[in-house]
Amino acid sequence: MLCVLSGEVGAAAAEGTKRPNIVFIVIDDLGWSDLGCYGSTFHETPHLDALADRSVRFTHAYAAGAVCSPTRASILTGRHPVRVDITDWIPGQDAMREAAGRFLHVVDQDHLALEERTLAEVLRDAHYQTYAVGKWHLGGEGFLPTDQGFDINIGGFHGGSPPGGYYAPFGNPYLKDREEGEYLTERLTTEAISLIRHRDPQRPFFLYFSDYNVHTPIEPYRKRVDHYREKARGIVGEDREEPTPRRPEHGGKTRLRQDDPAYASMVAAVDDSVGAIIAALEEGGIAEETILVFTSDNGGLSTLAQIGPTSNEPLRAGKGWLYEGGIRVPLIVHLPPSLRASPDQPPQRRGEICARPVMSTDFFPTLLNLAGIPLPDDIALDGISFAEVLQGSQGADRSAEKAADERAFYWHYPHYHGSMWTPGAAIRRGDWKLIEFYHLEKVELYHLGKDPQEQHNLWESHSEKGRELREALRAWQVALGATMPVPRPASGER
């Protein structure tokens, strides 16, 4: 898995260099194909496209979970969702809705345990100012951002979607209403910029900006939606608008085209927000002192009983599924010159594209490495630093490439989900990927290098490779103590 580098980049900052600020932006449910720089022709994301042009853009970045809370826990702890026992969104699908399922409801934690040491706690111990703005979804009172290493929490609580929708009044206990009809993403962006401007300039800061967009409810961003309504009218065939194409996906249907004006306007709001934050960093003269990470917590919502609002094509399915569309996410990382080789060279004019697989568990060690902070030696981390990829060390890149080819990635989702997903698990090693569907009693094997759309199941023709991966997945589940789904007792049984 190679990283295509546009210029020579390399060594980390010299010892004694001021530690970088960190702005970590995670968008809710943003799909791999939702940005222009990832191939979207319907959505328009000029600010993010420009950021990608001067950053490292990953093509095989993975969320550790197919839904939000597990991935968010993995980002903040560097540990797999199985290890922290958050394997579903909090609080998960009502068990009563699963009455027809083959398996009983799998109970996991409804909060991130205080015993877990978060990235914010480690950075705060290193004298960072720590800010959480936006969605939390890792617990309520007693388990809020301010209980997990953040100095300030604006808008984060136990819920996963905006309780009052995207226009004020917000109904959010940690975000005071100001004016009727204020747009949530604009408000959170304003709050984040205020924190940046009023920080202590003598200390670095960590801003965890977690937008509620583009999670349901799908509500148009009024400033942008008319443009996309007109654009959608242009998708015609035989002098009439074509119905949105869809494809059956087990018990659900997957949207195959991006043409939803309301959703597109929400993506535009995200792009505007990122542009405003970058502008604030530049105006404050700290853009080149700041690491900026942009990613999503899972794939876009494309698959439901009656299709979702976006499409992850060419990837299969979407949020809630362990196909690529549900777990592969956009990832753009920008480093300040001090963390690159030859910082005296002119700024890069083209971005870097990296095909090395990485996972959300990797952010914890990567960011600490880049900040020059030792990794805690009392934590069993599942993440692996990819700092050397970002810094562009060619020698390190070759060794990392070999290690990446041998590394296995695991997903464990033993729950039922509204996307029509049923309990299962998956493993990727090299180009091979196996998905086990417990409810459906079937196994699927794909070669992602030859079949990135996961259309050709090779379980029968490559049974030896399939058994090898299946055994590795089971061994990993046993090693981490993964909770497996338990069959529902037959009628009359206790």
N, C-alpha and C positions, 0 to 999 in steps of 0.2 A: 504494500500500500504506500504509494509515493505522495509526497507533498511537492507540488509544482511551485517553485520559488521564482519570483520575478526579479530578485536582486539578492546580493549577498547580505545575509543577516546572520547574527551569531551570538556572541557571548553575553552573559548576564551583566547587570550593572556592577560596576566596580565596588569593592567593599567600602562602606562608608557613605555611599550614595543615599540620598534621601529616599525613604521608602515610598513607593508609588501609591497614589489614591486608587481605589477600586470602585468602579461603577458596574454593578451586575444587574442586567435587565432581563427578566424572565417574563415572557408573554404567555397568557393562559390559552391553551388549545390552538396555538398558531401552527399551521401545517408546514411540512417540509417544502411544499411547492407554492406557498402563499406569497412569496416575495419575488419581485422582478429579477433579482440576482440569482434566484433559484428556478427561474424559468416561467414565472407567471406572466401572462400577457393581458389578463383582465385586471388584476390588481396592480396598482401603481405605487411604488415605494422608492421615490427618488433619494430620500435621505439615507435609507438603509443600503440602497445600491451604491451610493457614494462612499458610505462607510466600508462596504465590502471591497471596494476598489483600492482601499489603502490598508486593508487588514488581511487576516487569514480567515478564509471561508472554508468550513469543513463540509464535505459532502456525505460523510458517514458518521454523523454525530447521533448518539442514541440517548433517549431518556431511559432511566432505570425502571420506569413504570409506564404502562399504557394509559394511566390516568394521573391526576394532578398530585395528590398528597404524597404518594410514594416517591415520586421524582423530587419533589420539593424537600423531603426529608433526606434524600440522597445527596442533594446539592449542599445542604447545610452541614451534613455530618461526614461525607465521604464514605458512607457505609451503605450497603445494599438495603433496599426496603425490607427484605426478609430478615436481615440482621436487627433492624430496629422495630420489626413487627408492625409495619404500616404497609400493607400490601394492597389496600383499596383506598379509594377516596373516602374522606371522613365525613359522615359516619358510615358510608356505604349504602348499597341498595337495601331497602327494607326487606327483611327476610320473608315477610308475608307475600311479597311479589314473586318469590322464588318457589312457591308451593308446588309448582309443577316440575321443578328441577330434579335431576337425579341425585343431587348432593345437597346436604344440609348447608345452611349458611355458615361460612367460615368467619369466625370472630377474630378481629385483630385490634390493635390499639387505636383509640380515638384521639390521641395526642402524641406529640414527640416527647419522650421521657426526659425529665430534667437531668437525668444521669448522662444523657448523650452530650458530648462536648461539641458545640457548634462552631462553624467557621467564624461567626461573629464573636464568640467568646474568646477564641484564640487571637483574633485580630485586636479585640479590645485589650487583652492582656499585653499586646505589643504596642499599646498606646494609640491605637486607632480610635477615631470617632465612628460610631456605628449607627446607621439609620436604616429603618425598615419602612418602606412606603408602599402601600397597596395590599394585595392579597396575602394572607398568611396560611390559613387552612391546615394548621398543624396543632390545633387545640385552642380552647377558650381561656377563661380566667384561670390564672395560675400557670398557664402554658403559652402565654402570649410572647411576641418578640422580645418584650422587655424582661421576660423571665428566661430568655434564651440568648442573652448576650448583646442585645440591641439597646442603645441608649435612648432611642426615640422610636415610637411606633405611630404611624399615621395611616389609619384605614385598615389595619390588619386585625382580624378576629377569627372565630372558629369556622365561619361560613366560607363556602367556596365560590359563590356567585354574589353579585351585588344585591343586597336584600331589597332595595328600592328601585332597582334598575339602574340605567346609566345616566339618568337625569335627576337632579335634586327635586324633592328631598330624597336623600340617599338611604335613610334608615340604617346608617352605619354607626354603631356606638363609639367608634374611634375616629370618626370624621365628622366634624360639625358642619351643618348646612350653613351656607352663606347666602345664596340667592336662588330663587326658584328657577328651575330649568338649567342650572349649571351642569356641564358635561363632566362625568366622572374622570375620564382620562385626562382632560385638560386640568381639572382640579388637582389630581395627584401629581401631574407634571409640575404645576406651579409650586406645590409643596416641596417637591424634590429640589427644584431650582433654588427655592428659598433656603433650604438646608445647605446647599452648596455655597451659596453666597454669604451665609452667616456662620459658616464653620470657623473653627480656630485654625488660622492659616499656618500655625506652627506645628500642627499635627496632621498626619494623613487621615483620610476618611474612607469608610466602606459604606457605599450606598447600595442597598438591596432594593431595587425598584421592581415591584411585582405587579404588573398591570392586571386588572380584572378582564379587560379586553383580551381575546375576542370570544370569551366564554358566553354561553347563553345567559340571559335572553338576548337573542339577536335583535338589537334595536339600531336603527339607522343613525349614523353620525350626520346630523342635519346639514352641516356645512359642506359635506362631500357627496351625499347620497344622490343628488340629482344628476351629477356627472355620470355616475355608474348606472343609473336608470336609463339614461340615454345610450350609454355604451352597450348595455344589455339588449336594447332594441336593435342594435346593429348585428346581433348574432342571428342571422336569418338564413333560410334555405327555401327555395321554391316560392319566393315572395311571401313567406310567412315566418314567424318566429319558430325556431325548432324547440321542441320540448327538451328539457335537460336530460341528457342520456344517463342511464343508470345500469348497474349490473347486480345480479343477485349475489349475496354473500352469506352463505349458510341460511340463517333465518332472517337476514336483513337485506337491505339494498344500499349500494354505494354510489354516491354521486360521481360522475365521470367528467364533469366540466365545471369550471369556475365561472359562474354567471349570476350570482346572487348580489344584487346592488347593496342591500343592507349590510351583508357581511363584508363586502369589498370596502364600504365606507368605514367600517370598524377597523379594518386593516390600515386604511389611510390615516385614521386617528392615531394608531400605534406609530406609524411612520412620522407623523407630525410631532408626536411626543418625543421620539428619539432625536429628531432634528433639533427640537428646542433644548433638550438636555445637552447635546453636543455643542450647540451655540453658547449655552451658559458656561460650559467648560472653557470654550475658546475665549469668550469675553472676560472670564476671570483669569486668563493667562495660565491655566492649569491643564489644558487638553493634552499637552505633551509631558505631563507628569502623572497621567491617569491611564490605568488599564481599563478598557471597556469591553465587557462581554455581553453579547446579545444572543438569547436562545429562547426555547419554548419548553414547556413541561411535558408535552406529549404531542402526538400527531393531531392533525386537524380533524374536526368532527365531520366526517364524510359518510359514515355508515350508521344507519338507524333502521327502524322498521320501515320508514318511508324517507330515506336519504337525509343526509345532514346538509349544512349550509355551504360547505366547501368541498373541493376535490384535492386529493393528494397524488393524483396521477403524475407520473407513471407508476407510483407505488401503490400497493394493494391495500384496500380497506382504510381504516382511520382510527381515531381515538377509541380506546377500549379494546383494540385488537392487537395481537402480537405479530401480525404481518407488518411489513416495513412501514406502511402508512400510519400505523398506530404508535410506533416507537422511534422512528427516525425523525429528527428535528433539525431546523436551521440552527447554525452556530457560526457566529462571526466574532472574532477576537482581535482587538486592536491593542498593540503594545506601544508605550512611549519609547522614544529613541534611546533612552538610557538603558533599556533592557535588551537592546539589539546590538549586534556587532556594528562597528564603524558608525557610531551615531553622527559623525561629522559628514557622512555622505548626504546628498540631496534626498529629500523625502521620496518614497516610492510613488511611482506614477501608476502602477498596476498592482492589483492585489495578488494574494497567493491562494491557491486552491489546494486543499489537503484532503486526500482520500483515506488517510489513516483512520480507522474506527476509534472513537472515543466514547465515553459514557458520562452521564451526569455525576456519577460518583467521583470522577477524575478532577472536578473543579476544586475540591478542597485541597488536595496536595499540590495541584498546579499553581493555584493562587498563592499559597504559602511559600512555595519555591520561588516564585517570581518576586515576592515581597521580601525574600531573604529571611524568612522565619522558619526555624526548625520544626519539622513535623512532630507532633506529640508522640512520644514513644510508648504511651500507655493506652493507645487506641488501636483496635484492630481495623485498619482501613481496608476497604475494598477498591478504592480508587487508585489509579496510577497516574503520576504526573506526566503531562505532555508539554511541560515548559520548554524542553529542548526543541520541540517541533515549532513552537511559536517563536522562539529565539533564532531558529534557522540554522543551528549547528549542523553542517553537512555530515560530519563524522558521527555525531550523536543520532542524526536522522537515519543513517543506514542501520545502526544497531537497533534503534527503536523500531524500524520497519520490520526487522526480523522478529523482534519480540511481539510486535503487533500481529504478525501473521500467525503466531502460535497462541495468542491470548484468546481465551474463551469469554464470551459475554452471555449472561444468564438473565432470564425474566421468569417470574413466578407470579401468576395471576389466577389464584384458585377461586375466584368469585364470579358471580353472574353480573352482567353490566347492561345498562339500557341500550347500548349499541348493538345488542343481540349477541355479544360475546358470551361464551360459556366457559367454565373453569378449564385452565390449561397452563402450559409453561413452554419455554423456548430456550434454545441455545444457539449461538453463532460462534463458529471457530473457523478462521480463515474465510473462505468464500462459502462455506457450507453452513446451512441453517436448518434446524429441526424444530418443528412445533408439535407438541403433543396436546391433543384435545381430549380431556378426561370425560367430559359429558358425552361427546360424540363417539368415544372409543375408537379414535383414529390417530394416526401419526402422519405428518407431512414432512418431506425433505426437499430442500431446494439448494441449487447452486447459484448464489447471488451474482457471481461474476458473469455467468452465462444467462441467467434468468432473474434479473433484478425485480421483475414484476410478480415473481412467485406464481407462475402459471403452470409449471410442469413439475408435478410431484414425482420425485425419484425414489420414493421409499421402497418400491418393489424392485427396481432395477439396480439400486445401489444399497442393498440391504446391509452389507457389512459396514459401510460408512454410517448408515442410519443407526445400527445397533451401537456402534462406538459412541456416537453423540448422545444417544438416549441413555446409555450407561453413565456417561460423564455428567449429564444433567441430573440424573438420580443421585449420583454420588455427591454432587454439589448440594442438592436439597437436603440430604442426610447430614452433611457436614455443617450446614448452617441451621439445621433444625427447622426447616420449612414446614409450615402447617399444611398438610395435604387435605383435600376435600374428602369428607366422609359420606358414603352413600346414605340416602334417605331410607329409613326402615320401610319395609313393605307394609301395606295396610294390615293392621292387626298386630304387628310386631311392636315390642317395646324398645 
